[in-house]
Amino acid sequence: MKKPEKITDGIYLIGGPDISHSSDATSFIVEIGDDLVMIDAGAGESSRILVDNIIKAGFDPHDISTLILTHCHIDHIGSAPYFKNNFKCEIVIHELDADALEQGDPVLTAANWYDTEFPPTVVDRRLKGDHEVLQYGEEELHCLHTPGHTPGSISVYIDRGGERVLFGQDIHGPFLPSFRSDVKEWKRSMQRLLELEADILCEGHFGIFRTKKQVSEYINNYLRQY
């Protein structure tokens, strides 16, 4: 397995297929203000590896105040109960995907795809509307509602060091009735992301794209497919 990867100052890739476990989507740590924010939490079998990678990146996992879940699928939420129970972080997800976590729904969480279960888990903050800003000291994390893959999918971005870093997990889909997907909504969501003109895209399964051109080409490639 690879070591944690530095994306930019204070932002690290700490989980994913080549870093923690083959079933994990990517997950990230963001040092912001006096806090650590974690974005997504793998599929559940690599909790201790994620903790080790946070430490290897130079951070204390006890400083995680917030775990943002970009949507309700198991490969992104699996270790959320572990981090909530062990480090007392607050779980944040959009209200339209929150019930799937709190009910441990095997279909809406896609746990049935992985032949596993997700325990009903309390959500501490339900994001509402199109855009919420989480404030940490003088810095802000922006949470945009980008439905399509699921009704409550969000994308997160932060401006740092003159660059805009976008966490656009699973913006490629897939789009299935069991996920309550909506391709028309997704197309509108992708236009919103293109308008951000992000410098770096951290994607859920296909890696890191490090220029504005690469980011726009990645999103537009999927728009052409659908």
Helices and strands as residue ranges (DSSP letters): E 5-8, E 11-15, E 27-32, E 35-39, H 47-56, G 61-63, E 64-68, H 74-77, H 80-87, E 90-94, H 95-103, G 111-114, E 125-127, E 131-136, E 139-145, E 154-160, E 163-168, G 177-179, H 183-196, E 200-203, E 208-209, H 212-225
